[in-house]
């Protein structure tokens, strides 16, 4: 299934003991429809407040309902902040998480106040040097040690990620970043964007940022709020 959701009122993708989750809402709807316990596997565990344009998830069922019927029925059962955009049959060994080759995330910054977009962007109330921010974005391409930008883990190899593509667009009052990588650490995109904004504010130099990338500097990262982050696409 290809899934779109507004993450504002969720505590994240993954089911937890307390709180509303995307996976929880989907599993409840599936089990109500298919009358059977369902194990739903998501391509990425988005954090609290993070949105998705094309999250991917899979499950196994021997129910005879057609794919089109399941898609329509689920969209009738689900709350308004989750929509199934597409559903299709896949091979039995397909795994939405482990078969993924790369993921694309987008981050939206709005310069100033906005009533309509306030839950969908990061409102920044000062001018930013977008030229320097674009230079910083270029620095992250390739393989790097992102331990300074993600949740800590004992396995040192866990921190190495390959950034495949980056893009920055500036239009009117909005700055949009896109980052594609073979894998992401938890909180990594928000930490990268938050630190790029520090570059744009003139509080951090490009050289220091490069050192932070490969864990050669202990300067603190700044984390952007969840509201501006979107999982755009999962590639297989």
WOVEN-V827653 format. One line per field, one symbol per residue. phi: phi as a letter, one per 20 degrees, with the letter a starting at -180 (. if undefined). psi: psi as a letter, one per 30 degrees, with the letter a starting at -180 (. if undefined). burial: b if it has 9 or more other C-alpha atoms within 8 Angstrom, else e. A space follows every 10 residues. Layout:
BEGIN
phi->???
psi->???
burial->???
END
This chain:
BEGIN
phi->.dcdbeegdd epffgcfcoe cfgfffffff fffelbfcde defbefegne ebebfcbcbd bdfeffffff ffffffefff ecceebcbfc ffefcgeeef eacddccddd eoebffegec bdeddbfcef fffffffffe fnebedgfdc ffbfffffee cdeebcbccc bleddcdccd bfacefnfff fffgffffff enebefffff ffgdmdbdgf eddfffgedc eeaddc
psi->kkkkkjgegl glekkleklk leeeeeeeee eeefhlkkjk klfkiklkfk lkeilklllk kgkfkleeee eeeefefllf gkkjekklkl lfgkjeeffk elkkkkkkkk jakkeegfgf ljjkhlkkjf eeeeeeeeef kakljgffgl kkkfjefffk ljjeklkkkk kcgkkkkkkk lflklkgeee eeeeeeeeef fgfkleeeee eeeghgkgkk lkkllffgkk jekkk.
burial->bbbbbbbbeb bbbbbeeeeb bbbbbbbebb bebeeeebeb bbbeebbbbb bbbbbbbbee eeeeeebeeb bebbbeebee ebbbeebeee eeeeebbeeb ebbbbbbbbb bbbeeeebbb bbbbeeeebe ebbbbbbeeb beebbbbbbb beeeeeeebb bbbbbbebeb eeebbbbbbb bbeebebbbb bbbbbbbbbb beebebebbb bbbbbeeeee bbbbebbbbb bbbbee
END
